[in-house]
């Protein structure tokens, strides 16, 4: 639904939108295209028109997809009609408002917060939508976790294989076998065999010394 002017004013109309018999969606799409043309170049949007459109909706031509802005306008309308009392974190994902999958969209914004432009985050924050804190904490924990190099992973697998061979007397590790530390030794060994050509000569020699048959 296209709202022009007022508290819920938005010009984020889809290309197929029309008012009466006037194809306002197509008209706005053409104006947004013109807004991308550098000033002074043929086809550029004249400043007067730009200012007039911005007076109606400052975000009529955002840097992000217009579809995002359209659902945002819908979310803002929901928020306004609720007098700002909306618990977005508890909004069911199956909520549909004015034809938009509002619940799914809100969940996606909260989960994908780090991928949004700062201005998008500001717009969301203005109506109370915030980043999913559980996901944010998980991302922070993952980022803080020390990175393990491929060489270190190979060394850990090789040490576990050596312990297995010493205990069992052979290097035929069952595919589902895991060490007490939780290393999937069987899967690791199969992976080394599959990427044999990518291993260094030294690594192949270390595996063969433990009895690994290719």
C-alpha positions, 0 to 999 in steps of 0.5 A: 500500500502506498502512503503519501504524506502524513506520519506514515508517508512513504514513496517506496512504491513497487513498480506496478503500483498505480493510483487510479489509472496513473502508473505512479510506481513506474513514474517513481522508478523513472525518477529514482533512475534519474536521481542516479544520473550526475547533476548536469548530465542529460536525464539527471533529476532537476534539484527542484523535483528532488527537493519536492520529493524529499519533502514528502519522503526523505527516503524516497530514493535510498542507497539500498533496494526500494523493496527494503524501504517499502517494508520498513515503511510498513513496519513503521506504520505498525509501530505508529499504530501501536503507539510505539509499544511493540516488542519486535523480538517477540513478533511472530515470524508469520505476521503479515501487515498490509501484504508484507511479510513483516514478521519474517522481515523483522527477524531477518533485519535483527539477524543480519544487522552487521550487513546493514548500512548505518543509516538503515540501522538508524532507521530501524533503531528509531522504531525500536528494532535492534540487533538480535543480542544472542546472535551478536554475542555468538558472533563476538565469541566466534570472532574472539576465538583464536584462529587455527591454521591448516598446519596446526589442524594437520598437526593435531590430527597427526598427533591423534592418529599417532596415539591411535596407532600406538594403542590399536597397532594399525591406522585403519581408523573407523570413519565415525571414530572420535577421540576423547577430546572430540576430534573426528579422527576418522573423518579427518583421515578420510579428508587427508586421503581425499586431498592427498595431492594438496598435501606437502611431501613431508605431510604425506611422508608423516602419514605413511610413516604411521601406516596410512595406506592411500 
